Amino acid sequence: MVPYVMSTLVLQNNTLVPGNFFASTNSGNPIEPWGVAFDSATDQVFVANYYGGNVSIVSAVTNKIVAWVPVGYQPLYLAYDGADHEVFVINGGANTVSVISDSTDTVVATVSVGSAPIDIVYDPAQNEMFVANSASNSVSVISTTSNTVVATIPVGAAPDAMTYDSTKGEVFVGNEGSYTVSVISDSSNTVVATVNTGSGPDGLAYAPSLGEIIVANSNAGTVSFVSDATNSVLRSIYVHDQPGRVLWDPYLGDALVADPGGLTAPNYNVSVLDGASQTVTSVLSVGALPSSMAYDPQSGAIYVADLNGQVLSIVGNGTLPTISAFNAVPSSIVVGGTTTFTTSALGGIGGLTYRYTGLPVGCSSTNSASFTCTPAAPGTFTVRLYVNDSQGDSANLTTGLTVIVAGGGPTVVSVTISPSTDTLAPGSSTTLLATPTCTGGSCPSGTAYQWSVTNGLGTVVPTTGANAKFTAGQSPGTDYVFVNASFGGSTAQSNPPASMDISTSAPTLASVSLTPGSVTLGPGATQAFRASASCAGTSCPSGVAFTWSVSVSSLGTVSPSAGSTTTFTAGSSTGTLLVQVVATLNTQRAWANATVTISSSGAAGPGLSGDVPYIVGAGIVVALAVVLLFLLLRRRAHPPRAATPPTAPAWAAPPTPVPQPWSPPPPP
């Protein structure tokens, strides 16, 4: 179970290289990727580029850049807000935070904070972002509901890295200038403890299975383990010369520690610390100057931003086989010509085996990572590769191959767009698909596309490729989307075009609520949850879809994963996790979390809280009926006596209300 670099994305030219790729430092036009954050709703990775002044959005499916978003001056680190589907980006040179909507990939708000902001962490319990201001010796607290600063907390000297402890509801802040860690309570927004750690705490991560905060002390070359129960250092171990940012891998139970090593170091690494033994078990070689990391809970992959290498290293956990590349070279040939299938596969347990399906006539599958194929008949083929390890775990990937008869080939005769019509609210988006038809059947994979709009009421991005996203502008009306499909010198245009109606009365998904909002259960207990969506200005249509997940899969499961209701089943371990639901209407999304605490003293979970009033009400009615029947029978058996005036109770003044400390409102 040893992590390894599966592939490397060169951000400057959007090129994916199998395995590790060590680019020369600051070559060409440097962009310096500093921060990285994973967006679980869109399955995308957001990368802050310091010199680029923008954020790269990388698909976690293809590991390629799909969009760029301009932000403020010198962006550093990022944090993802799962409730509002937004990414908050620190602009270190502008003393601001940019807020990016992940549905439109645009900046929707800019928040001013303290001087020289350097790190940010999300608190889902309070729906707040905590920002460390290194030159102000403070932490700004941003409400993600209003995108405004609601508190400023003084901490130690030169605060830097932070982490959020979901069990205690606390934010830990490493103060590089005072060699301490400040512990902030998120309920009172005050420092409740100060922990003396090593010199220069530059990276922090919370390990929920350990109940500990892992602190990298860059000047001391050590990592300290701090108990969140006692706020004291349990032990410190030496890792390497300049440990930087820290990431906790909940699947493997490992802590990954970046080793920037200074600008002149010949190699740059990430150390892997086993959480159980708290020793360094392996060292990964990555790109130049690793600065931060993000974890993808859906695939277990870890993304490492290498700021001087201008690359993003993609790390696998080593337990499953992974195919990083599968191609036919060349991908278009004539009958009787040859092409070579090449593969790059990593990971798995034991040796890997290979199997190919969908091959053209004249080619047979072989247990090899590469082989040469000579097709005997024309056609368009989708070849799928299966890679298996010795445990039966499998990965698969497809590539296209076009085989034509010498001197001829298919031509495009028509192209259609799906959906052909749609009604959108201003600012919302829909995904379009172009489907061409060629002489002789399906069009080959080499078909080229060009998208355009006629009335300028919206935009379509990208303008090439079979898929495109239309985003409505703010003005109502109808816009038309065209696409041209071309192959082999022939071109066809969509006729009719796709009609996009932009209407202010179109339903807009505003929020989703989750019932109950929190619960404590015993191991093995179950709890039903219900989600309901709200739309702005009108009731939501029946087409709202709900998707359920949990933040820590080892602590429990939800079933079913789709629908307005689900049942959570606790595992055998204790701890705290989030039950999460995503509501989707067209391309609009809303998000809600419920906190589940699994405790040995917890009880079996009740049904949906919405059902409780009916059960209690029925019980009250039955109880009242029994009492009335008893009084009626007693009255018949004993005639009433003369009434005796009741004694008036002594009057007491109501207690004087005691002012309570202010706390931020709960998330909507």
VODOKOL-498137 format. One record per residue (C-alpha): residue number from 0; residue in one letter; chain; x, z, y. Coordinates in steps of 0.25 Angstrom, whole numbers, padded with zeros to 4 digits. Layout:
<kelums>
     k   r   c      c1      c3      c2
   NUM   a   A       X       Z       Y
...
</kelums>
This chain:
<kelums>
     k   r   c      c1      c3      c2
     0   m   A    0000    0000    0000
     1   v   A    0011   -0004    0010
     2   p   A    0006   -0011    0023
     3   y   A    0013   -0024    0026
     4   v   A    0012   -0035    0037
     5   m   A    0003   -0045    0032
     6   s   A    0004   -0055    0044
     7   t   A    0008   -0055    0059
     8   l   A    0000   -0062    0070
     9   v   A    0009   -0068    0081
    10   l   A    0000   -0065    0093
    11   q   A    0007   -0075    0103
    12   n   A    0002   -0087    0095
    13   n   A   -0008   -0081    0085
    14   t   A    0000   -0084    0073
    15   l   A   -0002   -0076    0060
    16   v   A    0011   -0075    0052
    17   p   A    0011   -0069    0038
    18   g   A    0018   -0056    0036
    19   n   A    0027   -0050    0047
    20   f   A    0032   -0058    0058
    21   f   A    0042   -0052    0068
    22   a   A    0042   -0060    0081
    23   s   A    0053   -0059    0091
    24   t   A    0050   -0049    0102
    25   n   A    0043   -0054    0114
    26   s   A    0045   -0068    0110
    27   g   A    0038   -0079    0119
    28   n   A    0026   -0073    0127
    29   p   A    0025   -0059    0123
    30   i   A    0011   -0052    0122
    31   e   A    0015   -0039    0116
    32   p   A    0004   -0034    0107
    33   w   A    0003   -0019    0109
    34   g   A   -0010   -0014    0104
    35   v   A   -0019   -0018    0093
    36   a   A   -0033   -0013    0089
    37   f   A   -0043   -0017    0078
    38   d   A   -0057   -0021    0081
    39   s   A   -0065   -0018    0068
    40   a   A   -0078   -0025    0073
    41   t   A   -0072   -0038    0075
    42   d   A   -0061   -0037    0065
    43   q   A   -0051   -0040    0076
    44   v   A   -0038   -0035    0081
    45   f   A   -0035   -0033    0096
    46   v   A   -0021   -0034    0101
    47   a   A   -0017   -0030    0115
    48   n   A   -0006   -0039    0121
    49   y   A    0003   -0032    0131
    50   y   A    0009   -0044    0138
    51   g   A   -0003   -0053    0135
    52   g   A   -0013   -0044    0143
    53   n   A   -0023   -0047    0132
    54   v   A   -0028   -0044    0118
    55   s   A   -0027   -0052    0106
    56   i   A   -0039   -0052    0096
    57   v   A   -0035   -0054    0082
    58   s   A   -0044   -0057    0070
    59   a   A   -0041   -0047    0059
    60   v   A   -0047   -0058    0049
    61   t   A   -0037   -0069    0053
    62   n   A   -0027   -0061    0061
    63   k   A   -0027   -0071    0072
    64   i   A   -0030   -0070    0087
    65   v   A   -0044   -0073    0090
    66   a   A   -0045   -0070    0105
    67   w   A   -0037   -0064    0117
    68   v   A   -0043   -0055    0127
    69   p   A   -0036   -0053    0141
    70   v   A   -0035   -0038    0145
    71   g   A   -0028   -0030    0155
    72   y   A   -0013   -0029    0158
    73   q   A   -0003   -0025    0147
    74   p   A   -0013   -0021    0136
    75   l   A   -0008   -0011    0126
    76   y   A   -0016   -0004    0116
    77   l   A   -0031   -0006    0111
    78   a   A   -0042    0002    0104
    79   y   A   -0055   -0003    0098
    80   d   A   -0069    0003    0101
    81   g   A   -0077    0001    0089
    82   a   A   -0090    0006    0096
    83   d   A   -0090   -0004    0107
    84   h   A   -0082   -0015    0100
    85   e   A   -0072   -0015    0111
    86   v   A   -0056   -0015    0112
    87   f   A   -0050   -0007    0123
    88   v   A   -0036   -0012    0127
    89   i   A   -0026   -0004    0136
    90   n   A   -0020   -0011    0147
    91   g   A   -0008   -0003    0150
    92   g   A   -0003   -0011    0162
    93   a   A   -0017   -0010    0169
    94   n   A   -0021    0004    0166
    95   t   A   -0034   -0001    0160
    96   v   A   -0041   -0003    0146
    97   s   A   -0048   -0017    0143
    98   v   A   -0061   -0016    0134
    99   i   A   -0062   -0029    0125
   100   s   A   -0076   -0032    0119
   101   d   A   -0073   -0037    0105
   102   s   A   -0086   -0045    0104
   103   t   A   -0082   -0054    0116
   104   d   A   -0066   -0051    0116
   105   t   A   -0067   -0049    0131
   106   v   A   -0063   -0037    0140
   107   v   A   -0076   -0030    0144
   108   a   A   -0071   -0018    0152
   109   t   A   -0058   -0013    0158
   110   v   A   -0056    0002    0160
   111   s   A   -0045    0009    0169
   112   v   A   -0037    0020    0163
   113   g   A   -0025    0028    0166
   114   s   A   -0011    0023    0169
   115   a   A   -0003    0016    0158
   116   p   A   -0014    0016    0147
   117   i   A   -0006    0015    0133
   118   d   A   -0015    0018    0122
   119   i   A   -0030    0019    0118
   120   v   A   -0038    0025    0107
   121   y   A   -0053    0024    0103
   122   d   A   -0062    0036    0101
   123   p   A   -0075    0031    0093
   124   a   A   -0081    0045    0093
   125   q   A   -0082    0045    0109
   126   n   A   -0082    0030    0111
   127   e   A   -0070    0032    0120
   128   m   A   -0056    0026    0122
   129   f   A   -0044    0035    0125
   130   v   A   -0033    0028    0133
   131   a   A   -0019    0034    0134
   132   n   A   -0013    0033    0149
   133   s   A    0002    0034    0147
   134   a   A    0005    0035    0162
   135   s   A   -0007    0044    0166
   136   n   A   -0005    0054    0154
   137   s   A   -0019    0053    0151
   138   v   A   -0030    0047    0142
   139   s   A   -0042    0039    0147
   140   v   A   -0055    0040    0139
   141   i   A   -0063    0028    0140
   142   s   A   -0078    0027    0136
   143   t   A   -0080    0015    0128
   144   t   A   -0094    0015    0132
   145   s   A   -0092    0014    0147
   146   n   A   -0078    0009    0147
   147   t   A   -0074    0020    0157
   148   v   A   -0064    0031    0157
   149   v   A   -0072    0044    0154
   150   a   A   -0060    0054    0154
   151   t   A   -0045    0055    0157
   152   i   A   -0037    0065    0148
   153   p   A   -0023    0070    0152
   154   v   A   -0013    0070    0140
   155   g   A    0002    0071    0139
   156   a   A    0013    0062    0145
   157   a   A    0012    0047    0142
   158   p   A    0001    0046    0132
   159   d   A    0002    0035    0123
   160   a   A   -0004    0033    0109
   161   m   A   -0017    0039    0105
   162   t   A   -0026    0040    0092
   163   y   A   -0040    0045    0090
   164   d   A   -0043    0056    0079
   165   s   A   -0057    0053    0075
   166   t   A   -0058    0066    0067
   167   k   A   -0055    0075    0078
   168   g   A   -0061    0067    0089
   169   e   A   -0047    0067    0096
   170   v   A   -0037    0057    0103
   171   f   A   -0022    0060    0101
   172   v   A   -0013    0055    0112
   173   g   A    0002    0053    0111
   174   n   A    0009    0057    0124
   175   e   A    0022    0050    0123
   176   g   A    0028    0057    0136
   177   s   A    0025    0071    0131
   178   y   A    0027    0070    0116
   179   t   A    0013    0075    0113
   180   v   A    0000    0071    0108
   181   s   A   -0013    0075    0116
   182   v   A   -0026    0077    0108
   183   i   A   -0038    0073    0115
   184   s   A   -0052    0078    0111
   185   d   A   -0062    0066    0113
   186   s   A   -0074    0075    0115
   187   s   A   -0068    0082    0127
   188   n   A   -0057    0072    0131
   189   t   A   -0047    0083    0133
   190   v   A   -0033    0086    0126
   191   v   A   -0036    0096    0116
   192   a   A   -0021    0097    0110
   193   t   A   -0007    0092    0112
   194   v   A    0002    0089    0100
   195   n   A    0017    0089    0101
   196   t   A    0022    0077    0093
   197   g   A    0035    0069    0093
   198   s   A    0042    0062    0104
   199   g   A    0034    0050    0110
   200   p   A    0020    0050    0102
   201   d   A    0018    0035    0103
   202   g   A    0008    0032    0091
   203   l   A   -0004    0040    0086
   204   a   A   -0014    0038    0074
   205   y   A   -0025    0046    0068
   206   a   A   -0024    0048    0053
   207   p   A   -0038    0053    0049
   208   s   A   -0035    0055    0034
   209   l   A   -0024    0064    0039
   210   g   A   -0031    0071    0050
   211   e   A   -0018    0068    0058
   212   i   A   -0013    0060    0070
   213   i   A    0000    0052    0068
   214   v   A    0009    0052    0080
   215   a   A    0021    0042    0081
   216   n   A    0032    0048    0090
   217   s   A    0040    0036    0095
   218   n   A    0052    0044    0101
   219   a   A    0053    0053    0089
   220   g   A    0051    0042    0078
   221   t   A    0041    0051    0071
   222   v   A    0027    0052    0067
   223   s   A    0019    0065    0069
   224   f   A    0007    0069    0061
   225   v   A   -0003    0077    0070
   226   s   A   -0014    0085    0063
   227   d   A   -0027    0083    0071
   228   a   A   -0032    0096    0066
   229   t   A   -0021    0104    0072
   230   n   A   -0015    0095    0082
   231   s   A   -0001    0098    0077
   232   v   A    0010    0089    0071
   233   l   A    0010    0091    0056
   234   r   A    0023    0083    0054
   235   s   A    0032    0072    0059
   236   i   A    0039    0061    0052
   237   y   A    0050    0051    0056
   238   v   A    0045    0036    0055
   239   h   A    0054    0027    0064
   240   d   A    0061    0026    0078
   241   q   A    0049    0023    0087
   242   p   A    0036    0025    0080
   243   g   A    0024    0019    0089
   244   r   A    0010    0017    0086
   245   v   A    0003    0023    0074
   246   l   A   -0009    0017    0065
   247   w   A   -0016    0024    0054
   248   d   A   -0020    0016    0042
   249   p   A   -0032    0023    0036
   250   y   A   -0032    0014    0023
   251   l   A   -0018    0017    0019
   252   g   A   -0017    0031    0026
   253   d   A   -0004    0026    0033
   254   a   A    0001    0027    0047
   255   l   A    0008    0015    0053
   256   v   A    0018    0018    0064
   257   a   A    0023    0007    0073
   258   d   A    0038    0006    0075
   259   p   A    0041   -0001    0088
   260   g   A    0056    0002    0087
   261   g   A    0059   -0002    0101
   262   l   A    0060   -0016    0107
   263   t   A    0074   -0019    0100
   264   a   A    0070   -0015    0086
   265   p   A    0073   -0026    0076
   266   n   A    0061   -0022    0067
   267   y   A    0048   -0016    0070
   268   n   A    0040   -0008    0060
   269   v   A    0027    0000    0057
   270   s   A    0030    0012    0048
   271   v   A    0019    0016    0038
   272   l   A    0017    0031    0036
   273   d   A    0009    0036    0024
   274   g   A   -0001    0045    0028
   275   a   A   -0001    0054    0016
   276   s   A    0015    0056    0015
   277   q   A    0017    0053    0030
   278   t   A    0029    0045    0027
   279   v   A    0034    0031    0031
   280   t   A    0030    0023    0018
   281   s   A    0033    0009    0024
   282   v   A    0038    0001    0036
   283   l   A    0031   -0012    0041
   284   s   A    0039   -0022    0049
   285   v   A    0030   -0028    0060
   286   g   A    0032   -0036    0072
   287   a   A    0040   -0032    0084
   288   l   A    0037   -0019    0091
   289   p   A    0024   -0014    0084
   290   s   A    0015   -0007    0094
   291   s   A    0002   -0004    0088
   292   m   A   -0007   -0006    0076
   293   a   A   -0022   -0007    0072
   294   y   A   -0029   -0005    0059
   295   d   A   -0040   -0014    0053
   296   p   A   -0049   -0006    0044
   297   q   A   -0055   -0018    0038
   298   s   A   -0043   -0024    0032
   299   g   A   -0033   -0013    0033
   300   a   A   -0024   -0022    0041
   301   i   A   -0015   -0016    0052
   302   y   A   -0012   -0024    0065
   303   v   A    0002   -0021    0072
   304   a   A    0004   -0026    0086
   305   d   A    0019   -0029    0088
   306   l   A    0021   -0030    0103
   307   n   A    0035   -0037    0103
   308   g   A    0032   -0046    0092
   309   q   A    0019   -0051    0098
   310   v   A    0013   -0050    0084
   311   l   A    0002   -0043    0077
   312   s   A    0007   -0038    0063
   313   i   A   -0005   -0037    0052
   314   v   A   -0002   -0026    0042
   315   g   A   -0009   -0025    0029
   316   n   A   -0010   -0012    0020
   317   g   A   -0004   -0018    0008
   318   t   A   -0016   -0015   -0001
   319   l   A   -0023   -0028   -0002
   320   p   A   -0018   -0043   -0003
   321   t   A   -0018   -0050    0011
   322   i   A   -0017   -0065    0013
   323   s   A   -0011   -0067    0027
   324   a   A   -0010   -0083    0026
   325   f   A   -0016   -0094    0017
   326   n   A   -0014   -0109    0021
   327   a   A   -0014   -0123    0016
   328   v   A   -0002   -0130    0022
   329   p   A   -0006   -0141    0026
   330   s   A   -0021   -0138    0027
   331   s   A   -0025   -0153    0027
   332   i   A   -0020   -0163    0017
   333   v   A   -0024   -0176    0010
   334   v   A   -0027   -0177   -0004
   335   g   A   -0014   -0177   -0012
   336   g   A   -0007   -0169   -0001
   337   t   A   -0002   -0155   -0003
   338   t   A   -0004   -0142    0004
   339   t   A    0002   -0129    0001
   340   f   A   -0006   -0116    0001
   341   t   A    0002   -0104    0007
   342   t   A   -0001   -0089    0006
   343   s   A    0004   -0076    0012
   344   a   A   -0002   -0064    0005
   345   l   A    0002   -0050    0006
   346   g   A   -0002   -0036    0001
   347   g   A   -0009   -0032   -0012
   348   i   A   -0004   -0024   -0023
   349   g   A    0004   -0030   -0034
   350   g   A    0006   -0045   -0034
   351   l   A   -0003   -0056   -0027
   352   t   A   -0010   -0067   -0034
   353   y   A   -0015   -0080   -0028
   354   r   A   -0028   -0088   -0031
   355   y   A   -0033   -0101   -0023
   356   t   A   -0047   -0106   -0023
   357   g   A   -0054   -0118   -0016
   358   l   A   -0042   -0127   -0018
   359   p   A   -0043   -0142   -0018
   360   v   A   -0043   -0151   -0031
   361   g   A   -0029   -0153   -0036
   362   c   A   -0025   -0138   -0032
   363   s   A   -0025   -0126   -0041
   364   s   A   -0024   -0111   -0037
   365   t   A   -0010   -0105   -0040
   366   n   A   -0006   -0090   -0040
   367   s   A    0004   -0093   -0028
   368   a   A    0005   -0089   -0013
   369   s   A    0007   -0104   -0011
   370   f   A    0005   -0117   -0018
   371   t   A    0004   -0132   -0015
   372   c   A   -0009   -0140   -0017
   373   t   A   -0012   -0155   -0018
   374   p   A   -0027   -0158   -0017
   375   a   A   -0033   -0169   -0025
   376   a   A   -0046   -0171   -0017
   377   p   A   -0050   -0170   -0002
   378   g   A   -0058   -0158    0004
   379   t   A   -0058   -0146    0013
   380   f   A   -0054   -0134    0005
   381   t   A   -0055   -0119    0008
   382   v   A   -0044   -0113   -0001
   383   r   A   -0045   -0098   -0004
   384   l   A   -0033   -0089   -0008
   385   y   A   -0035   -0076   -0016
   386   v   A   -0024   -0066   -0017
   387   n   A   -0025   -0054   -0026
   388   d   A   -0016   -0043   -0029
   389   s   A   -0014   -0035   -0042
   390   q   A   -0025   -0025   -0039
   391   g   A   -0035   -0036   -0037
   392   d   A   -0036   -0036   -0022
   393   s   A   -0038   -0049   -0016
   394   a   A   -0037   -0057   -0003
   395   n   A   -0041   -0071    0000
   396   l   A   -0039   -0082    0011
   397   t   A   -0043   -0096    0013
   398   t   A   -0037   -0109    0019
   399   g   A   -0042   -0123    0021
   400   l   A   -0037   -0136    0015
   401   t   A   -0042   -0150    0019
   402   v   A   -0039   -0162    0010
   403   i   A   -0042   -0176    0014
   404   v   A   -0041   -0190    0009
   405   a   A   -0029   -0197    0015
   406   g   A   -0033   -0206    0026
   407   g   A   -0047   -0199    0028
   408   g   A   -0053   -0185    0030
   409   p   A   -0066   -0178    0035
   410   t   A   -0072   -0180    0049
   411   v   A   -0080   -0170    0057
   412   v   A   -0095   -0175    0058
   413   s   A   -0102   -0163    0064
   414   v   A   -0100   -0148    0068
   415   t   A   -0111   -0137    0069
   416   i   A   -0110   -0123    0076
   417   s   A   -0115   -0110    0070
   418   p   A   -0123   -0103    0076
   419   s   A   -0129   -0115    0083
   420   t   A   -0137   -0106    0093
   421   d   A   -0135   -0092    0097
   422   t   A   -0141   -0082    0108
   423   l   A   -0130   -0073    0115
   424   a   A   -0130   -0062    0125
   425   p   A   -0120   -0064    0137
   426   g   A   -0106   -0061    0132
   427   s   A   -0109   -0061    0117
   428   s   A   -0103   -0070    0107
   429   t   A   -0106   -0078    0094
   430   t   A   -0097   -0085    0084
   431   l   A   -0099   -0100    0082
   432   l   A   -0095   -0108    0070
   433   a   A   -0092   -0123    0069
   434   t   A   -0095   -0130    0056
   435   p   A   -0091   -0145    0056
   436   t   A   -0095   -0155    0045
   437   c   A   -0086   -0166    0041
   438   t   A   -0087   -0179    0033
   439   g   A   -0086   -0175    0018
   440   g   A   -0090   -0161    0020
   441   s   A   -0083   -0149    0026
   442   c   A   -0073   -0151    0037
   443   p   A   -0059   -0147    0034
   444   s   A   -0052   -0134    0040
   445   g   A   -0044   -0143    0050
   446   t   A   -0057   -0145    0059
   447   a   A   -0055   -0142    0073
   448   y   A   -0065   -0136    0083
   449   q   A   -0068   -0136    0098
   450   w   A   -0078   -0127    0104
   451   s   A   -0084   -0128    0118
   452   v   A   -0096   -0123    0126
   453   t   A   -0105   -0131    0136
   454   n   A   -0111   -0122    0147
   455   g   A   -0100   -0112    0148
   456   l   A   -0110   -0100    0146
   457   g   A   -0100   -0095    0135
   458   t   A   -0087   -0097    0128
   459   v   A   -0082   -0101    0115
   460   v   A   -0069   -0095    0109
   461   p   A   -0061   -0101    0102
   462   t   A   -0063   -0115    0106
   463   t   A   -0057   -0120    0092
   464   g   A   -0060   -0116    0078
   465   a   A   -0073   -0116    0069
   466   n   A   -0077   -0103    0075
   467   a   A   -0079   -0099    0090
   468   k   A   -0086   -0088    0097
   469   f   A   -0096   -0091    0109
   470   t   A   -0097   -0080    0119
   471   a   A   -0108   -0080    0129
   472   g   A   -0106   -0079    0144
   473   q   A   -0114   -0070    0153
   474   s   A   -0124   -0081    0158
   475   p   A   -0136   -0084    0150
   476   g   A   -0139   -0098    0145
   477   t   A   -0135   -0108    0134
   478   d   A   -0122   -0113    0130
   479   y   A   -0118   -0123    0120
   480   v   A   -0106   -0123    0111
   481   f   A   -0100   -0135    0105
   482   v   A   -0089   -0137    0095
   483   n   A   -0081   -0149    0091
   484   a   A   -0076   -0151    0076
   485   s   A   -0064   -0160    0074
   486   f   A   -0056   -0165    0061
   487   g   A   -0049   -0177    0058
   488   g   A   -0051   -0184    0071
   489   s   A   -0067   -0182    0071
   490   t   A   -0074   -0172    0080
   491   a   A   -0089   -0167    0079
   492   q   A   -0096   -0159    0090
   493   s   A   -0107   -0149    0087
   494   n   A   -0120   -0155    0090
   495   p   A   -0128   -0147    0094
   496   p   A   -0119   -0136    0100
   497   a   A   -0122   -0122    0098
   498   s   A   -0131   -0116    0108
   499   m   A   -0128   -0102    0114
   500   d   A   -0139   -0095    0122
   501   i   A   -0134   -0084    0131
   502   s   A   -0145   -0074    0134
   503   t   A   -0146   -0061    0141
   504   s   A   -0157   -0057    0132
   505   a   A   -0149   -0059    0119
   506   p   A   -0148   -0046    0111
   507   t   A   -0135   -0039    0114
   508   l   A   -0130   -0028    0105
   509   a   A   -0128   -0016    0113
   510   s   A   -0124   -0005    0103
   511   v   A   -0126    0001    0089
   512   s   A   -0130    0015    0085
   513   l   A   -0126    0022    0072
   514   t   A   -0134    0034    0066
   515   p   A   -0129    0044    0063
   516   g   A   -0117    0045    0073
   517   s   A   -0109    0055    0065
   518   v   A   -0110    0062    0052
   519   t   A   -0103    0072    0043
   520   l   A   -0103    0069    0028
   521   g   A   -0097    0075    0016
   522   p   A   -0089    0066    0006
   523   g   A   -0097    0057   -0001
   524   a   A   -0109    0059    0008
   525   t   A   -0117    0047    0014
   526   q   A   -0123    0045    0027
   527   a   A   -0133    0034    0032
   528   f   A   -0130    0027    0045
   529   r   A   -0139    0018    0054
   530   a   A   -0135    0008    0065
   531   s   A   -0144    0002    0076
   532   a   A   -0141   -0008    0086
   533   s   A   -0145   -0009    0101
   534   c   A   -0146   -0021    0109
   535   a   A   -0145   -0022    0124
   536   g   A   -0159   -0024    0130
   537   t   A   -0166   -0027    0118
   538   s   A   -0168   -0024    0103
   539   c   A   -0157   -0029    0093
   540   p   A   -0161   -0040    0084
   541   s   A   -0161   -0039    0069
   542   g   A   -0148   -0046    0068
   543   v   A   -0139   -0034    0071
   544   a   A   -0129   -0032    0060
   545   f   A   -0123   -0019    0057
   546   t   A   -0109   -0017    0049
   547   w   A   -0105   -0004    0044
   548   s   A   -0091    0002    0042
   549   v   A   -0083    0015    0041
   550   s   A   -0070    0018    0049
   551   v   A   -0063    0025    0037
   552   s   A   -0067    0018    0024
   553   s   A   -0060    0029    0015
   554   l   A   -0070    0039    0021
   555   g   A   -0083    0032    0017
   556   t   A   -0091    0019    0016
   557   v   A   -0104    0013    0022
   558   s   A   -0114    0005    0014
   559   p   A   -0120   -0005    0017
   560   s   A   -0110   -0011    0028
   561   a   A   -0121   -0019    0035
   562   g   A   -0135   -0015    0040
   563   s   A   -0140   -0005    0050
   564   t   A   -0138    0007    0040
   565   t   A   -0127    0011    0031
   566   t   A   -0123    0023    0022
   567   f   A   -0110    0030    0024
   568   t   A   -0104    0036    0011
   569   a   A   -0093    0046    0013
   570   g   A   -0080    0046    0005
   571   s   A   -0073    0057   -0002
   572   s   A   -0064    0060    0010
   573   t   A   -0066    0068    0023
   574   g   A   -0064    0062    0037
   575   t   A   -0071    0055    0048
   576   l   A   -0074    0040    0050
   577   l   A   -0084    0031    0057
   578   v   A   -0096    0023    0051
   579   q   A   -0096    0011    0060
   580   v   A   -0107    0001    0062
   581   v   A   -0106   -0013    0069
   582   a   A   -0118   -0020    0074
   583   t   A   -0117   -0035    0076
   584   l   A   -0127   -0044    0084
   585   n   A   -0122   -0058    0084
   586   t   A   -0108   -0056    0090
   587   q   A   -0111   -0042    0096
   588   r   A   -0107   -0029    0090
   589   a   A   -0109   -0014    0092
   590   w   A   -0102   -0003    0085
   591   a   A   -0106    0011    0081
   592   n   A   -0098    0022    0074
   593   a   A   -0103    0035    0067
   594   t   A   -0093    0046    0064
   595   v   A   -0093    0051    0049
   596   t   A   -0086    0064    0046
   597   i   A   -0084    0066    0031
   598   s   A   -0082    0081    0028
   599   s   A   -0082    0090    0016
   600   s   A   -0092    0098    0023
   601   g   A   -0101    0086    0026
   602   a   A   -0115    0084    0020
   603   a   A   -0121    0072    0014
   604   g   A   -0125    0062    0025
   605   p   A   -0140    0062    0029
   606   g   A   -0148    0049    0030
   607   l   A   -0149    0041    0043
   608   s   A   -0151    0051    0055
   609   g   A   -0163    0042    0059
   610   d   A   -0170    0046    0047
   611   v   A   -0168    0061    0049
   612   p   A   -0179    0063    0060
   613   y   A   -0189    0058    0050
   614   i   A   -0185    0067    0039
   615   v   A   -0185    0079    0048
   616   g   A   -0198    0075    0054
   617   a   A   -0205    0074    0040
   618   g   A   -0199    0087    0036
   619   i   A   -0205    0094    0049
   620   v   A   -0219    0088    0047
   621   v   A   -0219    0093    0032
   622   a   A   -0214    0107    0037
   623   l   A   -0225    0108    0048
   624   a   A   -0236    0104    0038
   625   v   A   -0232    0115    0028
   626   v   A   -0232    0125    0040
   627   l   A   -0246    0121    0045
   628   l   A   -0251    0121    0031
   629   f   A   -0246    0135    0029
   630   l   A   -0252    0140    0042
   631   l   A   -0265    0134    0039
   632   l   A   -0266    0141    0025
   633   r   A   -0261    0154    0031
   634   r   A   -0272    0154    0042
   635   r   A   -0283    0152    0031
   636   a   A   -0278    0164    0023
   637   h   A   -0276    0173    0036
   638   p   A   -0286    0173    0048
   639   p   A   -0278    0172    0061
   640   r   A   -0276    0186    0068
   641   a   A   -0278    0189    0083
   642   a   A   -0267    0183    0091
   643   t   A   -0256    0192    0097
   644   p   A   -0249    0187    0110
   645   p   A   -0235    0183    0107
   646   t   A   -0224    0191    0114
   647   a   A   -0217    0183    0124
   648   p   A   -0202    0180    0121
   649   a   A   -0192    0185    0131
   650   w   A   -0188    0173    0141
   651   a   A   -0173    0169    0141
   652   a   A   -0167    0159    0150
   653   p   A   -0161    0147    0144
   654   p   A   -0146    0147    0143
   655   t   A   -0138    0141    0154
   656   p   A   -0132    0127    0149
   657   v   A   -0117    0127    0148
   658   p   A   -0111    0114    0153
   659   q   A   -0104    0106    0142
   660   p   A   -0092    0097    0143
   661   w   A   -0094    0082    0145
   662   s   A   -0092    0073    0134
   663   p   A   -0093    0058    0133
   664   p   A   -0106    0052    0128
   665   p   A   -0107    0048    0113
   666   p   A   -0105    0033    0111
   667   p   A   -0118    0025    0111
</kelums>
